[in-house]
Amino acid sequence: MKHLIYLLTALACFAANASVFAADKPNIVLIFIDDMGWGDVGCYGNDFIDTPRIDRLATQGVRFTDFYAAGAVCSPTRCAVQSGQNQARIGITAHIPGHWRPFDRVITPLTTMALPLDTVTVAEALKDSGYSTGYVGKWHLGNGSQFQPDQQGYDFSAVIGGPHLPGKYRVQGRTGLKPKPGQYRTDFEADLCIDFIEENKEKPFFLMLSPFAVHIPLGAMSQKVEKYTKKADEMNRMLPHPVYAAMVEHCDDMVGRIVDAVEVQGLTDNTMIVFTSDNGGLHRRYDYREQADDNVSSLAPLKGEKGSLHEGGVRVPLIVKYPPLAKSGAVCSEPTISYDFFATFVDLAGGSLPKNQTIDGLSLKPLLTNPGEKLERTALHWHYPHYHHDRPASSIRERDWKLIEYLDGTGDVELYHLAKDLGEANNLANEKQGRATDLKHKLQRWRQDVVARMPIPNPHYNPKRAGEWWSMRTGKPVDSDTRKRFPATELLLGGAAP
């Protein structure tokens, strides 16, 4: 009788703590939105756009407040996710192929034009642990067929052509799906993901969904646009742009469909769903002479936007739902970054990190069970030596302190205490010169360690022509009329009007 009581007590304890027992090899779904800002969804404070499915994901998992994209634009962050490294090590520091300003103060370094094939990707590391791997959406890590996801460890891939290539998509692997006439892009991307989940439900899988939304050109289905146009009038709101708001809701619908598909297959308790963005949001849709076109969204209270190393350019949402580990409704304020995904996924899969490849990321597993934990990391670093929505710069965050060093020959430095100044309104570089000097030296040592490519003085500097943008592809000045080159209807795979 005594032993029976012990046994029943042990079983009761096991049942009460069942959530701490994770699967040996959980399925992993990484939803990687393009250009979504930190405050674009309800659970991060947005009171205009309806995002019920993303918000629900946050109540079921851990919401990270201080998560960062590794880069201020897409290709660098995508490189970091695939490699587990800060992209400065590889040299993909700009969106491929990048911009060119031939008459500005400095000549910026060329970006590496593709993820090197000898890089061990997160997909390859997970395949070694017995995973099926799939990729859907935007790749942007090399244009040639030899650099596509199917050459980088993905068993199935559907890389859909950019906004200026309506209806074109490249599939490697099994699927009989084709876009319906006039189908919205995120809807078709969700179809492909659901098909992959159904096909691989009997074994562990890793699926990365990387939609083109909410990247410009702005384009959404008319019913949602009308909804937000009316709502903006009623609330007397100028931002976000109603079409942009509709695009965010399209993404919310897509997230809901993926979560539902996992549940339908009975995989909820064995699947980690990760939701994030590749860089900060876009405030203004620029032409290439840096004249304002349409305003797109507000990044408030953050400063800056995509293409900047201020918080608006790199701080992004992160939500992780994984019932066995992630504490429901929890909030984590520990600074974390995109290249942490590699180490996290391999850790959960029980795999091994590559022996001959530096992995800069740390596993986020401890933060899922205890969001108040601190990681054993002294600082986060960024290197964006290019002109885009700001000047070439590097930055470092060491706990609450953040320093930005501009690399355009001006010697400008900015220092902020983020806990007291989230909006980076008060530059403390002169007031706290010792702190600024210390962080600047640490940033310089880090650049040397990763062999970061640096701008050099431009002998052809011409202040009158410094703002000109030239094409890396043609070697000619860039046509600035973005709306003529990328009409909004091209977000629809069938080409029908929204």
N, C-alpha and C positions, 0 to 999 in steps of 0.2 A: 504493500500500500504506500509505504514511504517513497519507494522508487517511482511509483506511478505519479505521486504528487510532484516529485522533482521533474518528471518528464512533462507533465502538463504545464508546470510553471515555465519550463524552458521553451515549450511550444508557444505559450502565450507571449513570452518575451520576444521570440522570433517574429511572431505576427505583428507585435507592436512596433517592431523596428524593421519591418520588411523593406521599407523604402530605402534603407541603407545598403541593401544587397543589389548591386547593379549586375546587369548581364555581362557575361564574359566578353562578348563582342556585340555591342549595341549597334543598331543601324544609325547612320548619321546623315541628316539632311541639313545642308548649309544653304540658306536663302540669302543671296548677296545682291541687294538692291543697288542700282546705279544712281549715284548722286543724291541719295536721300539724306536730308539734313537731320541733325540731332533732335530738333523739335518738330518734325513733320508728322508725328503720330500722337494720338491722344494720351498714351501712357507717359509721354515725355512732355506733356503740357499743352499740346495743340488743342484749341477749343473750336476749330473751324472744320477740319477734315474728319470725316467719319472713318475710323479704323477699328471697328469692334473686334475683328479676329486677331489683329496684332495685339490689341490691348488685352484680350483674353489670354493670349499666349504669355503675356507678362504676369498675369495673375496666377498662371500655372507653373511658372518657372522663376528664374532669377533675372532681374533687370539691372544692367550695369550702367551707372551714371557717368563713369570716367573711362569709357572705352574709346580707343582711337583707331582710325584708319592709319595704316603704315605710311600712306602717301596722300598728298593733297589732290591727286588726280588718279584716274583708274588704273592704268597699266602698272605703276609702281606697287599699288596695294595688291593687285592680282598676283604679281610676282612674289610678294611677301607671303601671301596665303599658300601658294603652290610650293614654295621653297622652304618655308619656315625661317627665312632669313630677312634681315633688313635689306631692302632692295638695292641699297647703295653698294653692297658687296658685289652684286651682279652687274650693276650699271644701268638698270632700267629705272631711271629717275624721273622720266617724263612720260606722258602718254605717247605711245608709238604712232607716228614717227616724231612727234614733238613739234614745237614752234621754232621759228627763226626770226630774230630781230637783228639784221645785219649792221644797223647803225647805232645801236645802243651802247652803253658804257662798257659792257663786257661781252666777250664771246662765250656763250654757254656751252657746256660739253654735249656731245652727241649722246643720245640714249642708245643702249643696246637694243637692237631691233627685234629680238625674239628671246624667249626663255631658252637658255642653252639646253640642248638635249641631254647633256650629262648631269644636269641637275636632277636629283632625286625628288620627285614631287610627292605631295601628300597622298595622291592617288596611288602612286607606286609603293609607298610605304604601307598603305592599307591593303593593297593587293597581296603584299608579302604576308599579311595576317589573315588572308583568306577572304577578303572582301570583293564583291562585285562593285564596279565603280561606274558612275554616270555623270555626264556634264551636259547641261542644257542652257543655251542663251549666248551671251556675249563672252568672248574669250579675250581678245585684244592683247595677246602675248606672242604675236608673230603672224604674218599674213600667209606665208608659204604653206603648202599642204604638209610639208615635213615638220611643221611646228604646231600642228593642231592638237587638241586634247587626246585624240586617239594615238598620238605618238608620245604622249606624256603620262600614260598609265590609265587612261579611261577606256573601259571596255565599250561603253556606249557614249556617243556624243552627238549632239544636235546643235551645231553652231549656226545661229541664224544671222543673216547678213545685217550690216549696220543700218541705221535709220535711212541712209541714202540708197539702200539696196532692197527695196520692198519685195517680199515674196521669195527671196533667195535664202536657202538654208542648206547646210552640208551635214548629212547624217552618216555616222559610222556606227554600225551595229543594227540590231533587230528593231524595227518598228514599221508598222503599216500606216502610220498616221500621216495625214497631209492637212495643211491649213484649209479651213473652209473659206469660201469667198467672203471678204469683208471681216474676217475674224480678227479680233484685237490681239496684239502680239502676246501680252501676258496670258491670255486665255489659251493660246496654242502652246505656249511654253509650259503651262500647267498640265495640258493634255499629255505632253511628252513625258513629264515627270510622273504623272499618275500611271502611265503605261509602264514606265521603268519600275516603279514600286510594285505593281502587280506581277511583273515578270520575275522579280527578284525577291519575292516575299519569303521564300523558303531558306534563304541564306543571308548572312550579314551583307549590307550594302552601304556604300557611301555615294550620296547624290549631291551635286552642287548645282543649284539653280541660280543663274545669273542673268536676270531679265535686263533688257535695255531700259525699261522705265526705271526711274522717272527722268531720265536724261532728255535734253532737248533733241529734236524739235518737239514742241508741245503738241500733243494730239491725244484725244480721248473720245469715247463714244458720246454721242450728242445728249443722251438722257442724263448722264452724270454731269456733263458740262452745264446743261440747263439748270440742274439742281443747284450747283455751286454759284452760278451766275445770279440766280434768284436769292440764294442765301447771302451772297456778298452785298446785294442791294439792301436786303432786310437788315443786315448787321452794319451797313455802311463801312465795309471792309475793302481796302485796296489790295491787300495781300493775304494769302497767296493768290496767284492768278487762278481763275476758276478752272481753266483747263489743266493746270498743274495739280490742283486739288483733286480733280477727277482722276488723274493718273495715279496719285497716291492711293485713292480708293480702289482703283483697278488692282494695284499691288496687294491691297488688303484682301480683296476677293481671291486673288491667286494664293495667298498664304492660307486662307480658309479652306480652299480646295485641297491643298497639300495635306494640311492637318487632318481633314476629313478622310482623305484617301488612306492615310496611315491608320486611322481608327477603323475604317471599314475592313482592312486586312488584319485587324487584331494585333497590330504592332505598336500600339501607343506606349505600353510600358517597357518596350524594348527599343525605343527610338529616341534619339536626341535630335531636337529641332533647334537650329541656331538661326537667328534673324539678325542681319546687320546691313551695313552699307559700305561701298568701296571708298568713299570720301565724303567730305562735307557737302552741304547743299549749295545750290546756285541761287544767288540773290538777283543778279541781273544777267539777262541774255545779251552778251556783248557782240558787237561786230569786231572785226580784227583791227580796227583803228582805235579801239577802246572808247567808242562812243556808245552811250547806253541805248539799248534797244528796248525790249519789254522787260519790266520787272517781273520776276518769277515767284519768289518767296521771300519771307523774312527769316533771318537767322537769329534774331533777337532771342535771348539776351547775349548771344555770342557775337564776337567781333570777327569780321572777315567772312570768307566764303570759299567754295571750291577753288583750288589754285593758290591758296594762301596757307601759311603755317600758323595763323591765328586759330583760335579754337573753332570758329565757324568752318574752317577748311578741313579740319582733321578729327574733331570730336563727333562721333556718330552713335546711333543706337546700337545696343547689343542686348538681345534677349535669348536666354538658353532655357529650353524646356526639356527636362529628362527626369521623369517621375521617380526613378530609383535613387537619384542623387540630388537633383536641383531642388532647393527648398522653395515651395510654392509661395509666390507673392513676395519673395525676398528682394532686397535692393543691395547691390554691392557698389561701393565707391572706390575700390582699389583700382589704380591706373593699370589698364591692360591694353593690348594692341593686336592688330590683325595677325601677325606672325605667331601669336600664341596658339592659333587653331591647330597648327601642325602637331605641336607637342601634345596638345590636349587630346586630339583624336587618336593619335598613336598610343597614348597612355591608356585611354579607355578601351582600345582594341587589344591591349596586352601585347603590343608590338614593340619593335626596337627602332630607335632613331638611327639615321644613317651614320656610319662610323667615320666616313671621310668627308662629311659636309657639316659645316658649322650650323647649328640650329640656335637662333637667337631667342626663339620663343620659349615660354614656360607653360607648363600644364595649368589650366584653369580648374582642374578637378577639385583642389582644396577649397576654392571659392564657391563651388556649387553646394557643397555640404555646409560650409561655414562662410557666409558672405562677408563676415568681419575679419577674415584672415588677411595677412600681409604676405605678398610674394617676396622671395629673396632676390630682389632686383633693385638696383640703386637708381636707375634712370631709364627713360625712354628717349629715343633720338629720331630726328627727321632730317632728311637732306633733300632739298628741292632747289637745285642750282639753276633754275630756269625762270624766264619771264612767262607769266600767264595772267592771273588776276592780281598779282603782286610782283615784287622783285625777287631775284634769286636769293635764297636764304637757307640756313640750317637752324635747327632748334633742339633744345633739350628740356625735358621736364624731370626734375628731381623732387619727388614728393609734391609739395604745394608750390614749389618755385619753377618758373618757366622762363627760359631765355631764348630770344630770337636774334640771330646774328645775320645781317644782310651781307651778301657776297658780291655786291655790284660796285665795289670800290669806294663806297661812301663811308664805311666804318660804322654805320648805324647799328646800335644794339638796343633791344627792348627787354625789360625784365618785369615780370608780373608775379604777384602772389595770388594764385588762383582761388584759394579758399576764401580770400577776402575780396577778390576782384575777378569774378568769372568772366566779365565782359572785357577784360584787358583794357580798361580805361586809364589806368594810372601807371605809367612807365616809371619804375623805380631804379632805373640803371644809374642815374646820378646820385640818388639818395643812398643806395645800397651798392656802392662801387666794389666793395670787397666781395660780396655775393656774386655780382655780375662778372667780375674778373675770374673768380673760381669756376663758375659755370661755363664761361667762355673757354677757359683752358681745358676743361673736361670735354667740351664739345670738339675742340680741335684735336685732342688726343683720340677721341672716338673716330673722327674722320680719317685720321692717319691709320688707325687700326683696321678699318674696313676698306682702306684705299679708295676713298670717295673721290670721284672726279669733280674738279673745281673749275669755275669760270676763270678766264684770263682777260687782261685788259685788251680792249678793242682799238687797234690803231686807226680804224675807220670811224670812230665815234663821231657822230654828227648830231648835236642837240636838236636841230630842226627836223631831222628825219628819224629820231630815236624811237618813236612810237610806231614805225611801220612794221607790219607783219608780213613775212614772206613764207611761201610754201616750201616745206622740206622735200616735197615730191617733185615740184616743177622748177624750183629755183626762181620763182616769179612772185610778185606781190599777190597777196591773197584777196580774192573776191570777198567783199565784206557783207554782201547781201545774203545773210543766212536763211532768210525766209524763202528766197527764190531757189536756193540750192537744196534746202531740206524742207519741203512742204509738209504740213502736219499730217496729211493723209497717209504719208509713207510709214506711219506706225502700224498701219493695217496691212496684214500680210496679203489680203486679197485685193488691196488697192481701192476698196470702196470708201466713199466719203464717210467721215465720222458722224 
